[in-house]
Amino acid sequence: MYDKKVQLLAVLSIDWVKSLPPEELKLLNSADFNNSETTQTITNSEIPPEQISYENIAEKSHFYSLRDQLLFMFAPELRREYENYVSQQAANSGYITLEVV
């Protein structure tokens, strides 16, 4: 279970700049981001829902909690594995209140 989490985190943290083709790297390096022509106003409808979720959660969470919340949000099957594990351990230990029904 831990290995799946680590693998998913590794996938989420790929350095996107390294994956760019050489032509796009040249364009990126030659871009003038201070030019008023390239400045755009971004509306809420253009912001991906993942970014909005991140910003909402980031305000209320510390790093590790934020990381786990995002991981479980975008990998619900992993959340179910953790819930099943906690439920099994609760049943084995006699903690009825922790069992997932």
C-alpha positions in Angstrom: 0.0 0.0 0.0 2.8 2.4 0.9 4.6 1.6 -2.4 1.5 2.6 -4.4 1.4 5.9 -2.6 5.1 6.6 -3.3 4.7 5.7 -6.9 1.7 8.0 -7.3 3.6 10.8 -5.6 6.5 10.3 -8.0 4.1 10.6 -10.9 2.6 13.7 -9.5 6.0 15.4 -9.0 7.4 14.9 -12.5 9.4 18.0 -13.5 7.4 19.2 -16.5 10.1 21.4 -17.8 12.3 18.4 -18.4 9.6 16.8 -20.5 9.4 19.7 -22.9 10.8 19.2 -26.5 13.9 21.4 -27.3 11.8 23.8 -29.5 9.5 24.6 -26.6 12.4 25.0 -24.2 13.9 27.6 -26.6 10.5 29.4 -26.8 10.2 29.4 -23.0 13.7 30.7 -22.5 13.2 33.5 -25.0 9.8 34.5 -23.7 9.3 38.0 -22.2 6.8 37.5 -19.4 6.9 41.2 -18.4 5.5 42.2 -21.8 2.0 43.7 -21.4 0.8 41.9 -24.5 1.3 38.5 -23.0 -0.4 39.5 -19.7 -3.9 38.0 -19.5 -6.6 38.0 -17.0 -7.6 34.5 -15.9 -11.2 33.9 -15.0 -12.4 31.3 -12.5 -13.8 29.2 -15.4 -10.3 28.9 -16.9 -8.7 27.7 -13.6 -8.6 23.9 -13.5 -10.7 22.4 -10.7 -7.5 20.7 -9.3 -5.9 24.1 -8.8 -9.0 25.4 -7.0 -9.1 22.4 -4.7 -5.4 22.8 -3.9 -5.8 26.5 -3.0 -8.9 25.8 -0.8 -7.2 22.9 1.0 -3.8 24.7 1.3 -5.3 27.5 3.4 -6.3 25.0 6.1 -3.7 22.3 6.0 0.0 21.7 6.7 2.1 20.1 4.0 1.7 16.4 4.8 -2.0 16.7 5.4 -2.4 18.7 2.1 -0.4 16.0 0.3 -2.5 13.2 1.6 -5.8 15.0 1.0 -4.9 15.7 -2.6 -3.6 12.1 -3.1 -6.8 10.6 -1.8 -8.9 13.1 -3.7 -7.4 12.1 -7.1 -6.8 8.4 -6.2 -10.0 7.4 -4.4 -9.1 3.7 -4.7 -6.1 4.3 -2.5 -8.4 6.0 0.1 -10.6 2.9 0.1 -7.5 0.7 0.7 -6.6 2.8 3.7 -10.2 2.8 5.0 -10.4 -1.0 4.7 -7.1 -1.4 6.5 -8.2 0.8 9.4 -11.6 -1.0 9.6 -9.8 -4.4 9.7 -7.4 -3.3 12.4 -10.3 -1.8 14.4 -12.3 -5.0 14.2 -9.2 -7.1 15.2 -8.6 -4.8 18.2 -12.2 -4.6 19.2 -12.7 -0.9 18.4 -16.2 -0.9 17.1 -16.5 2.8 16.6 -13.6 2.8 14.0 -15.2 0.2 11.8 -16.4 1.4 8.4 -19.9 0.1 7.7 
